[in-house]
Amino acid sequence: MVTDQTDPDTGEDLPSFGIINDEDARYKKFENADTIRDAIYMMKANININTECYAYTQSEIRNGNLEFLIDEQRAKAKLQSRKEYKKMTPSQRADFMYPYTQTSILREQMMNLIREDSGEQIRLKQSSNMIKKDKFSALMYGLYYCKMQEDHGKQKKIDTGQLMLFSPAKRSFLN
């Protein structure tokens, strides 16, 4: 990912990704004019980081700071009851349903995890190896990265006169 690639199917040139936290400049040598700068945050996971990530994720879920989309079956039923459904092509329907399907897979992965506490450390084991945990891991690490950015931002002085605050409206017709 840190070097330019060519898609073997399409022949399209794909640019490399720059590393945000490349303190020792280990990956700078791969950058070029086409590199997408600061695209990847590199983290080497270990039991301590995983414990902190999992605890933070659980906290965000319990506190209601993290909401999930509705189940894909409910989303499909709601979509089918709408006039727009009949006008959609199968491809449009699949595109529309994609986030709901991914959410259902994420929930399945979460339900498959067994928490094992060993002292102050938490280990997550899969109940069934047939069900992966990659989406949950991505969620967990993504939330942790956001937390790190928020914590870093709290250390900086913010000129509140420069802020524009607003509350976004919900736009999904499935809510």
Backbone as a printed PyTorch tensor [residue, N CA C, xyz], in Angstrom:
tensor([[[  0.8040,  -1.1900,   0.0000],
         [  0.0000,   0.0000,   0.0000],
         [  0.8540,   1.2650,   0.0000]],

        [[  2.1020,   1.1580,   0.3980],
         [  2.9630,   2.3400,   0.4400],
         [  3.7310,   2.5340,  -0.8660]],

        [[  3.5370,   1.6350,  -1.8270],
         [  4.1490,   1.7950,  -3.1480],
         [  3.0560,   1.8240,  -4.2060]],

        [[  3.3240,   2.4950,  -5.3060],
         [  2.3540,   2.5450,  -6.3930],
         [  2.0910,   1.1390,  -6.9150]],

        [[  0.8480,   0.9030,  -7.3160],
         [  0.4340,  -0.4110,  -7.8120],
         [ -0.2970,  -0.2370,  -9.1330]],

        [[ -0.4080,  -1.3240,  -9.8670],
         [ -1.2330,  -1.3590, -11.0700],
         [ -2.2730,  -2.4500, -10.8750]],

        [[ -3.5390,  -2.0750, -11.0410],
         [ -4.6260,  -3.0460, -10.8980],
         [ -4.4830,  -4.0990, -11.9830]],

        [[ -4.3300,  -5.3810, -11.6260],
         [ -4.1070,  -6.4230, -12.6290],
         [ -5.3130,  -6.6570, -13.5400]],

        [[ -6.5180,  -6.3160, -13.0610],
         [ -7.7230,  -6.5270, -13.8700],
         [ -7.9890,  -5.3840, -14.8390]],

        [[ -7.7780,  -4.1390, -14.3680],
         [ -8.1300,  -2.9810, -15.1910],
         [ -6.9300,  -2.2800, -15.8040]],

        [[ -5.7360,  -2.5300, -15.2470],
         [ -4.5460,  -1.8390, -15.7210],
         [ -4.4320,  -0.4290, -15.1720]],

        [[ -5.3620,  -0.0460, -14.3030],
         [ -5.3710,   1.2970, -13.7180],
         [ -4.2070,   1.4550, -12.7480]],

        [[ -3.5300,   2.6110, -12.8360],
         [ -2.4530,   2.9220, -11.9020],
         [ -3.0640,   3.3960, -10.5900]],

        [[ -2.6450,   2.7930,  -9.4950],
         [ -3.1570,   3.1310,  -8.1660],
         [ -2.0470,   3.7830,  -7.3650]],

        [[ -2.2950,   4.9850,  -6.8380],
         [ -1.2330,   5.6770,  -6.1040],
         [ -0.9720,   5.0360,  -4.7430]],

        [[  0.1880,   5.3280,  -4.2110],
         [  0.5540,   4.8220,  -2.8840],
         [ -0.0900,   5.6760,  -1.8060]],

        [[ -0.1130,   5.1410,  -0.5780],
         [ -0.6540,   5.8470,   0.5710],
         [  0.4850,   6.2370,   1.5030]],

        [[  0.4390,   7.4660,   1.9980],
         [  1.4280,   7.9340,   2.9650],
         [  1.0040,   7.5760,   4.3780]],

        [[  1.9810,   7.4400,   5.2540],
         [  1.7560,   7.0700,   6.6390],
         [  1.7290,   8.3330,   7.5020]],

        [[  0.6790,   8.4930,   8.3070],
         [  0.5290,   9.6790,   9.1550],
         [  1.6080,   9.7190,  10.2340]],

        [[  1.7880,   8.6210,  10.9280],
         [  2.6660,   8.5850,  12.0970],
         [  3.9990,   7.8960,  11.7900]],

        [[  4.6340,   8.3390,  10.7390],
         [  5.9160,   7.7740,  10.3100],
         [  7.0580,   8.5590,  10.9560]],

        [[  7.1450,   8.4750,  12.2990],
         [  8.1230,   9.2700,  13.0480],
         [  9.5650,   8.9820,  12.6530]],

        [[  9.8830,   7.7410,  12.3610],
         [ 11.2660,   7.4060,  12.0070],
         [ 11.5170,   7.4920,  10.4970]],

        [[ 10.5520,   8.0210,   9.7430],
         [ 10.6520,   8.2290,   8.2920],
         [ 10.9580,   6.9430,   7.5300]],

        [[ 10.5300,   5.8460,   8.0780],
         [ 10.7750,   4.5440,   7.4590],
         [ 10.0690,   4.3950,   6.1050]],

        [[  8.9120,   5.0590,   5.9580],
         [  8.1230,   4.9110,   4.7400],
         [  8.1960,   6.1280,   3.8170]],

        [[  8.8720,   7.1810,   4.2470],
         [  9.0050,   8.3930,   3.4270],
         [  9.6870,   8.1010,   2.0890]],

        [[ 10.5880,   7.1360,   2.0690],
         [ 11.3410,   6.8340,   0.8560],
         [ 10.4380,   6.3120,  -0.2680]],

        [[  9.2460,   5.8390,   0.0690],
         [  8.3280,   5.3110,  -0.9330],
         [  7.4140,   6.3830,  -1.5220]],

        [[  7.3780,   7.5610,  -0.8920],
         [  6.4790,   8.6170,  -1.3520],
         [  6.9610,   9.2310,  -2.6530]],

        [[  5.9900,   9.6330,  -3.4710],
         [  6.2800,  10.3380,  -4.7060],
         [  5.2010,  11.3940,  -4.9150]],

        [[  5.1910,  12.0320,  -6.0720],
         [  4.2390,  13.1200,  -6.3280],
         [  2.7820,  12.6350,  -6.2930]],

        [[  2.5400,  11.3720,  -6.6090],
         [  1.1750,  10.8440,  -6.6380],
         [  0.7020,  10.2660,  -5.2990]],

        [[  1.5870,  10.1840,  -4.3320],
         [  1.2400,   9.5900,  -3.0440],
         [  0.1080,  10.3670,  -2.3770]],

        [[ -0.8580,   9.6420,  -1.8560],
         [ -1.9320,  10.2540,  -1.0800],
         [ -1.3860,  10.4240,   0.3280]],

        [[ -1.1000,  11.6450,   0.6870],
         [ -0.4260,  11.9470,   1.9510],
         [ -1.3240,  11.6720,   3.1540]],

        [[ -0.7010,  11.2300,   4.2430],
         [ -1.3710,  11.0270,   5.5340],
         [ -2.6660,  10.2240,   5.4090]],

        [[ -2.6090,   9.1220,   4.7000],
         [ -3.8050,   8.2940,   4.4680],
         [ -3.9120,   7.1220,   5.4310]],

        [[ -2.8110,   6.6810,   6.0010],
         [ -2.8180,   5.4950,   6.8650],
         [ -2.2070,   5.8440,   8.2130]],

        [[ -2.8980,   5.4280,   9.2690],
         [ -2.3240,   5.5020,  10.6100],
         [ -1.8880,   4.0980,  10.9600]],

        [[ -0.6190,   3.9350,  11.2280],
         [ -0.0760,   2.6090,  11.4780],
         [ -0.0800,   2.3180,  12.9740]],

        [[ -0.5980,   1.1390,  13.3150],
         [ -0.6550,   0.7430,  14.7160],
         [ -0.2810,  -0.7220,  14.8250]],

        [[  0.6470,  -1.0150,  15.6820],
         [  0.9950,  -2.4100,  15.9410],
         [  0.2380,  -2.8300,  17.1860]],

        [[ -0.7640,  -3.6430,  16.9710],
         [ -1.6250,  -4.0510,  18.0730],
         [ -0.9120,  -5.0190,  19.0090]],

        [[ -1.2230,  -4.8780,  20.2720],
         [ -0.7580,  -5.8100,  21.2840],
         [ -1.8780,  -5.9440,  22.3140]],

        [[ -1.7030,  -6.7690,  23.2970],
         [ -2.7730,  -7.0400,  24.2510],
         [ -3.2040,  -5.7800,  24.9940]],

        [[ -2.2630,  -4.8960,  25.3020],
         [ -2.6050,  -3.6630,  26.0180],
         [ -3.4340,  -2.7190,  25.1610]],

        [[ -3.0220,  -2.5220,  23.9110],
         [ -3.7830,  -1.6630,  22.9990],
         [ -5.1480,  -2.2830,  22.7200]],

        [[ -5.1880,  -3.5880,  22.4760],
         [ -6.4680,  -4.2530,  22.2200],
         [ -7.4130,  -4.1160,  23.4030]],

        [[ -6.8970,  -4.2380,  24.6080],
         [ -7.7140,  -4.0790,  25.8080],
         [ -8.2900,  -2.6740,  25.8740]],

        [[ -7.4460,  -1.6830,  25.6480],
         [ -7.8950,  -0.2910,  25.6970],
         [ -8.9200,  -0.0100,  24.5840]],

        [[ -8.6580,  -0.5200,  23.3830],
         [ -9.5830,  -0.3260,  22.2560],
         [-10.9380,  -0.9600,  22.5490]],

        [[-10.9290,  -2.1760,  23.0660],
         [-12.1780,  -2.8780,  23.3450],
         [-12.9570,  -2.1740,  24.4540]],

        [[-12.2660,  -1.7820,  25.5140],
         [-12.9320,  -1.0990,  26.6280],
         [-13.5500,   0.2130,  26.1500]],

        [[-12.8310,   0.9510,  25.3110],
         [-13.3660,   2.2140,  24.7850],
         [-14.5780,   1.9650,  23.8880]],

        [[-14.4990,   0.9490,  23.0450],
         [-15.6260,   0.6190,  22.1560],
         [-16.8570,   0.2580,  22.9750]],

        [[-16.6790,  -0.5780,  23.9900],
         [-17.7980,  -0.9630,  24.8560],
         [-18.3890,   0.2630,  25.5410]],

        [[-17.5390,   1.1560,  25.9950],
         [-17.9880,   2.3720,  26.6570],
         [-18.8220,   3.2390,  25.7080]],

        [[-18.3670,   3.3910,  24.4960],
         [-19.0850,   4.2090,  23.5090],
         [-20.4440,   3.5930,  23.1670]],

        [[-20.5030,   2.2840,  23.0830],
         [-21.7670,   1.6100,  22.7980],
         [-22.7170,   1.7850,  23.9750]],

        [[-22.2430,   1.5170,  25.1890],
         [-23.0900,   1.6340,  26.3900],
         [-23.6040,   3.0460,  26.6070]],

        [[-22.7650,   4.0410,  26.3200],
         [-23.1470,   5.4370,  26.5320],
         [-24.0390,   5.9850,  25.4210]],

        [[-24.3000,   5.1720,  24.4030],
         [-25.1580,   5.6190,  23.3060],
         [-24.4660,   6.5280,  22.3100]],

        [[-23.1550,   6.5860,  22.3540],
         [-22.4040,   7.4280,  21.4250],
         [-22.1710,   6.7510,  20.0790]],

        [[-22.4640,   5.4790,  20.0190],
         [-22.2960,   4.7120,  18.7910],
         [-23.6190,   4.0410,  18.4730]],

        [[-24.1790,   4.3780,  17.3370],
         [-25.4450,   3.7930,  16.9240],
         [-25.2200,   2.9850,  15.6610]],

        [[-25.9670,   1.9040,  15.5320],
         [-25.8600,   1.0430,  14.3630],
         [-27.0810,   1.2300,  13.4760]],

        [[-26.9050,   0.9470,  12.2090],
         [-28.0310,   0.9560,  11.2880],
         [-28.9970,  -0.1610,  11.6600]],

        [[-30.2040,  -0.0800,  11.1330],
         [-31.1710,  -1.1370,  11.3910],
         [-30.7420,  -2.4150,  10.6760]],

        [[-31.2820,  -3.5320,  11.1260],
         [-31.0020,  -4.8430,  10.5530],
         [-31.3420,  -4.8420,   9.0550]],

        [[-30.5690,  -5.5940,   8.2730],
         [-30.7770,  -5.5950,   6.8210],
         [-32.1580,  -6.1110,   6.4270]],

        [[-32.7150,  -7.0440,   7.1850],
         [-34.0520,  -7.5570,   6.8610],
         [-35.1100,  -6.4760,   7.0740]],

        [[-34.9810,  -5.7110,   8.1560],
         [-35.9190,  -4.6060,   8.3990],
         [-35.7420,  -3.5230,   7.3510]],

        [[-34.5040,  -3.2290,   6.9730],
         [-34.2420,  -2.2120,   5.9550],
         [-34.8390,  -2.6360,   4.6170]],

        [[-34.6820,  -3.9030,   4.2800],
         [-35.2260,  -4.4150,   3.0190],
         [-36.7540,  -4.3310,   3.0190]],

        [[-37.3750,  -4.6970,   4.1380],
         [-38.8330,  -4.6220,   4.2380],
         [-39.3160,  -3.1840,   4.1100]],

        [[-38.6240,  -2.2520,   4.7620],
         [-39.0040,  -0.8390,   4.6630],
         [-38.8210,  -0.3180,   3.2410]],

        [[-37.7140,  -0.7050,   2.6140],
         [-37.4570,  -0.2690,   1.2490],
         [-38.5210,  -0.8040,   0.2980]],

        [[-38.8820,  -2.0610,   0.4510],
         [-39.8790,  -2.6640,  -0.4390],
         [-41.2510,  -2.0250,  -0.2850]],

        [[-41.5140,  -1.4150,   0.8340],
         [-42.8090,  -0.7770,   1.0440],
         [-42.8620,   0.6320,   0.4600]],

        [[-41.7560,   1.1160,  -0.0450],
         [-41.6830,   2.4740,  -0.6050],
         [-41.9070,   2.4570,  -2.1090]],

        [[-42.4390,   3.5490,  -2.6360],
         [-42.6650,   3.6850,  -4.0800],
         [-41.3480,   3.6150,  -4.8580]],

        [[-40.2930,   4.1580,  -4.2730],
         [-38.9940,   4.2040,  -4.9440],
         [-38.4660,   2.8230,  -5.2830]],

        [[-38.8700,   1.8160,  -4.5240],
         [-38.3590,   0.4560,  -4.7020],
         [-38.6170,  -0.0620,  -6.1050]],

        [[-39.8110,   0.1500,  -6.6040],
         [-40.1860,  -0.3750,  -7.9220],
         [-39.3960,   0.2800,  -9.0490]],

        [[-38.9320,   1.4920,  -8.8230],
         [-38.1860,   2.2180,  -9.8560],
         [-36.6930,   1.8750,  -9.8510]],

        [[-36.2350,   1.2370,  -8.7860],
         [-34.8090,   0.9390,  -8.6490],
         [-34.4170,  -0.2930,  -9.4560]],

        [[-33.2340,  -0.2400, -10.0340],
         [-32.6920,  -1.4150, -10.7130],
         [-32.1470,  -2.3670,  -9.6490]],

        [[-31.9290,  -3.6370,  -9.9920],
         [-31.3230,  -4.5490,  -9.0090],
         [-29.9810,  -4.0330,  -8.4800]],

        [[-29.2010,  -3.4010,  -9.3270],
         [-27.9160,  -2.8480,  -8.9040],
         [-28.1210,  -1.7140,  -7.9010]],

        [[-29.0950,  -0.8550,  -8.1470],
         [-29.3860,   0.2400,  -7.2220],
         [-29.8750,  -0.2990,  -5.8770]],

        [[-30.6710,  -1.3520,  -5.9300],
         [-31.1600,  -1.9640,  -4.6850],
         [-29.9950,  -2.5440,  -3.8850]],

        [[-29.1050,  -3.2210,  -4.5860],
         [-27.9360,  -3.8150,  -3.9140],
         [-27.0600,  -2.7200,  -3.3100]],

        [[-26.8460,  -1.6370,  -4.0640],
         [-26.0410,  -0.5180,  -3.5540],
         [-26.6950,   0.0970,  -2.3180]],

        [[-28.0160,   0.2440,  -2.3670],
         [-28.7340,   0.8180,  -1.2440],
         [-28.6310,  -0.0780,  -0.0080]],

        [[-28.7320,  -1.3740,  -0.2060],
         [-28.7340,  -2.3220,   0.9040],
         [-27.3430,  -2.6020,   1.4760]],

        [[-26.3030,  -2.2700,   0.7230],
         [-24.9350,  -2.6080,   1.1200],
         [-24.5900,  -2.2020,   2.5610]],

        [[-24.8230,  -0.9530,   2.9890],
         [-24.4590,  -0.6000,   4.3670],
         [-25.2290,  -1.4090,   5.4160]],

        [[-26.4740,  -1.7460,   5.1200],
         [-27.2770,  -2.5280,   6.0600],
         [-26.7640,  -3.9740,   6.1440]],

        [[-26.3530,  -4.4960,   4.9930],
         [-25.7820,  -5.8450,   4.9630],
         [-24.4790,  -5.8780,   5.7570]],

        [[-23.6420,  -4.8690,   5.5710],
         [-22.3760,  -4.8020,   6.2940],
         [-22.6120,  -4.6600,   7.8030]],

        [[-23.6430,  -3.9190,   8.1790],
         [-23.9750,  -3.7780,   9.5960],
         [-24.4170,  -5.1100,  10.1790]],

        [[-25.1890,  -5.8780,   9.4190],
         [-25.6140,  -7.1970,   9.8970],
         [-24.4150,  -8.1240,  10.0760]],

        [[-23.4570,  -8.0440,   9.1590],
         [-22.2430,  -8.8610,   9.2770],
         [-21.4560,  -8.4320,  10.5160]],

        [[-21.3400,  -7.1210,  10.7410],
         [-20.6440,  -6.6150,  11.9210],
         [-21.2990,  -7.1440,  13.1940]],

        [[-22.6110,  -7.0820,  13.2680],
         [-23.3180,  -7.5760,  14.4610],
         [-23.0860,  -9.0740,  14.6590]],

        [[-23.0940,  -9.8200,  13.5660],
         [-22.8360, -11.2640,  13.6530],
         [-21.4390, -11.5150,  14.2140]],

        [[-20.4690, -10.7310,  13.7430],
         [-19.1030, -10.8810,  14.2470],
         [-19.0280, -10.5370,  15.7290]],

        [[-19.7320,  -9.4950,  16.1530],
         [-19.7170,  -9.0990,  17.5550],
         [-20.3530, -10.1740,  18.4370]],

        [[-21.4230, -10.7740,  17.9490],
         [-22.1110, -11.8160,  18.7160],
         [-21.2650, -13.0890,  18.8220]],

        [[-20.3220, -13.2550,  17.9390],
         [-19.4730, -14.4410,  17.9130],
         [-18.2890, -14.3320,  18.8740]],

        [[-18.0650, -13.1630,  19.4460],
         [-16.8990, -12.9510,  20.2960],
         [-17.1710, -13.3310,  21.7430]],

        [[-16.1800, -13.9470,  22.3460],
         [-16.2310, -14.3160,  23.7560],
         [-15.1450, -13.5200,  24.4650]],

        [[-15.5540, -12.8070,  25.4940],
         [-14.6070, -11.9900,  26.2600],
         [-13.9850, -12.8310,  27.3580]],

        [[-12.6590, -12.7890,  27.4240],
         [-11.9260, -13.4670,  28.4870],
         [-11.0690, -12.4290,  29.2070]],

        [[-11.3170, -12.2750,  30.4960],
         [-10.5360, -11.3370,  31.3000],
         [ -9.3980, -12.0830,  31.9850]],

        [[ -8.2320, -11.4980,  31.9090],
         [ -7.0900, -12.0580,  32.6320],
         [ -6.4020, -10.8940,  33.3350]],

        [[ -6.8030, -10.6820,  34.5670],
         [ -6.2790,  -9.5360,  35.3000],
         [ -6.8680,  -8.2650,  34.7390]],

        [[ -6.0100,  -7.3530,  34.3240],
         [ -6.4630,  -6.0910,  33.7460],
         [ -6.5740,  -6.1660,  32.2280]],

        [[ -6.2590,  -7.2920,  31.6500],
         [ -6.2740,  -7.4270,  30.1960],
         [ -7.5130,  -8.1790,  29.7280]],

        [[ -7.9690,  -7.7900,  28.5420],
         [ -9.1440,  -8.4160,  27.9430],
         [ -8.7210,  -9.0710,  26.6390]],

        [[ -9.1330, -10.3030,  26.4650],
         [ -8.9050, -11.0170,  25.2040],
         [-10.2640, -11.3350,  24.5910]],

        [[-10.3510, -11.1690,  23.2890],
         [-11.5610, -11.5310,  22.5710],
         [-11.2660, -12.7560,  21.7280]],

        [[-12.0110, -13.7930,  21.9690],
         [-11.8430, -15.0360,  21.2020],
         [-13.1070, -15.2820,  20.3990]],

        [[-12.9290, -15.9240,  19.2740],
         [-14.0600, -16.2590,  18.4300],
         [-14.7060, -17.5490,  18.9140]],

        [[-16.0250, -17.5270,  19.0260],
         [-16.7540, -18.7350,  19.3920],
         [-16.6590, -19.7460,  18.2550]],

        [[-16.8160, -19.2420,  17.0380],
         [-16.6860, -20.0750,  15.8480],
         [-15.6530, -19.4430,  14.9260]],

        [[-14.6930, -20.2110,  14.4850],
         [-13.6820, -19.6950,  13.5650],
         [-14.2270, -19.4860,  12.1600]],

        [[-15.4350, -19.9590,  11.9190],
         [-16.0700, -19.7660,  10.6100],
         [-16.4860, -18.3020,  10.4160]],

        [[-16.6850, -17.5980,  11.5160],
         [-17.0880, -16.1900,  11.4630],
         [-15.8770, -15.3400,  11.8050]],

        [[-15.5230, -14.4500,  10.8890],
         [-14.3470, -13.6000,  11.0980],
         [-14.6580, -12.5120,  12.1210]],

        [[-13.6510, -11.7200,  12.4380],
         [-13.8640, -10.5800,  13.3150],
         [-13.2150,  -9.3200,  12.7490]],

        [[-12.9520,  -9.2980,  11.4340],
         [-12.2440,  -8.1810,  10.8370],
         [-13.0330,  -6.8780,  10.8550]],

        [[-14.3350,  -6.9320,  10.6720],
         [-15.1370,  -5.7160,  10.6900],
         [-15.1830,  -5.1300,  12.1010]],

        [[-15.3050,  -5.9980,  13.1030],
         [-15.2990,  -5.5080,  14.4800],
         [-13.9370,  -4.9220,  14.8250]],

        [[-12.8710,  -5.5620,  14.4090],
         [-11.5300,  -5.0310,  14.6690],
         [-11.3750,  -3.6650,  14.0100]],

        [[-11.8500,  -3.5190,  12.7760],
         [-11.7640,  -2.2320,  12.0760],
         [-12.5570,  -1.1650,  12.8260]],

        [[-13.7480,  -1.5220,  13.3030],
         [-14.5530,  -0.5850,  14.0810],
         [-13.8090,  -0.1750,  15.3500]],

        [[-13.2910,  -1.1430,  16.0500],
         [-12.6020,  -0.9150,  17.3130],
         [-11.3860,  -0.0030,  17.1230]],

        [[-10.5550,  -0.2970,  16.1400],
         [ -9.3570,   0.5110,  15.8980],
         [ -9.7220,   1.8880,  15.3570]],

        [[-10.7640,   1.9600,  14.5390],
         [-11.2130,   3.2560,  14.0250],
         [-11.6940,   4.1610,  15.1440]],

        [[-12.4930,   3.6160,  16.0580],
         [-12.9520,   4.4020,  17.2070],
         [-11.7790,   4.8580,  18.0690]],

        [[-10.8280,   3.9610,  18.2500],
         [ -9.6600,   4.2870,  19.0630],
         [ -8.8530,   5.4150,  18.4170]],

        [[ -8.7220,   5.3710,  17.0980],
         [ -8.0130,   6.4450,  16.3870],
         [ -8.7450,   7.7770,  16.5820]],

        [[-10.0830,   7.7460,  16.4830],
         [-10.8680,   8.9700,  16.7030],
         [-10.6400,   9.5010,  18.1160]],

        [[-10.6030,   8.5990,  19.0860],
         [-10.3510,   8.9930,  20.4820],
         [ -8.9830,   9.6540,  20.5960]],

        [[ -7.9900,   9.0740,  19.9550],
         [ -6.6410,   9.6500,  20.0060],
         [ -6.6400,  11.0560,  19.4130]],

        [[ -7.3620,  11.2450,  18.3030],
         [ -7.4350,  12.5660,  17.6770],
         [ -8.1520,  13.5580,  18.5800]],

        [[ -9.2360,  13.1210,  19.2210],
         [ -9.9570,  13.9950,  20.1510],
         [ -9.0720,  14.3700,  21.3370]],

        [[ -8.3800,  13.3910,  21.8910],
         [ -7.4880,  13.6580,  23.0150],
         [ -6.3740,  14.6200,  22.6200]],

        [[ -5.8600,  14.4610,  21.4160],
         [ -4.8050,  15.3530,  20.9210],
         [ -5.3560,  16.7580,  20.7430]],

        [[ -6.5970,  16.8690,  20.2470],
         [ -7.2370,  18.1630,  20.0540],
         [ -7.5080,  18.8790,  21.3610]],

        [[ -7.7630,  18.1350,  22.4310],
         [ -8.0150,  18.7360,  23.7420],
         [ -6.7600,  19.3860,  24.2930]],

        [[ -5.6090,  18.9320,  23.8340],
         [ -4.3510,  19.4910,  24.3110],
         [ -4.0720,  20.8420,  23.6640]],

        [[ -4.6860,  21.0940,  22.5040],
         [ -4.4730,  22.3540,  21.7960],
         [ -5.4790,  23.3890,  22.2790]],

        [[ -5.0790,  24.6530,  22.2740],
         [ -6.0000,  25.7410,  22.5840],
         [ -6.8660,  25.9870,  21.3550]],

        [[ -8.1740,  26.0660,  21.5530],
         [ -9.0990,  26.2830,  20.4440],
         [ -9.7120,  27.6690,  20.5870]],

        [[ -9.6600,  28.4390,  19.5050],
         [-10.3090,  29.7430,  19.4710],
         [-11.7720,  29.5030,  19.1270]],

        [[-12.6410,  29.5500,  20.1380],
         [-14.0530,  29.2330,  19.9100],
         [-14.7270,  30.2270,  18.9730]],

        [[-14.1550,  31.3910,  18.7920],
         [-14.7090,  32.3620,  17.8440],
         [-14.5920,  31.9070,  16.4030]],

        [[-13.7040,  30.9510,  16.1530],
         [-13.4930,  30.4440,  14.8090],
         [-14.3670,  29.2260,  14.4930]],

        [[-15.1390,  28.7610,  15.4720],
         [-15.9580,  27.5610,  15.2780],
         [-17.3140,  27.8890,  14.6950]],

        [[-17.8120,  26.9950,  13.8770],
         [-19.1740,  27.0760,  13.3910],
         [-19.8420,  25.7780,  13.8330]],

        [[-20.8460,  25.8600,  14.6750],
         [-21.4990,  24.6820,  15.2170],
         [-22.8800,  24.5360,  14.5980]],

        [[-23.2520,  23.3140,  14.2700],
         [-24.5670,  23.0450,  13.7250],
         [-24.9530,  21.6250,  14.0550]],

        [[-26.2270,  21.3430,  13.9140],
         [-26.7430,  20.0020,  14.1640],
         [-27.2620,  19.4690,  12.8380]],

        [[-26.6180,  18.4250,  12.2940],
         [-27.0510,  17.9070,  10.9940],
         [-28.4110,  17.2220,  11.0890]],

        [[-29.2030,  17.3940,  10.0410],
         [-30.5090,  16.7350,   9.9850],
         [-30.3300,  15.2980,   9.5180]],

        [[-31.1850,  14.4020,  10.0230],
         [-31.1390,  13.0200,   9.5610],
         [-31.8240,  12.9790,   8.2120]],

        [[-31.1800,  12.3090,   7.2520],
         [-31.6860,  12.3280,   5.8920],
         [-32.2150,  10.9900,   5.4080]],

        [[-32.0110,   9.9430,   6.1400],
         [-32.4320,   8.6190,   5.6700],
         [-33.9330,   8.4620,   5.8050]],

        [[-34.5750,   8.0010,   4.7550],
         [-36.0270,   7.8070,   4.8470],
         [-36.3730,   6.5050,   5.5510]],

        [[-35.3610,   5.7560,   5.9980],
         [-35.6250,   4.5140,   6.7220],
         [-35.6620,   4.7250,   8.2250]],

        [[-35.3920,   5.9370,   8.6870],
         [-35.4200,   6.2070,  10.1430],
         [-36.8470,   6.3600,  10.6150]]])
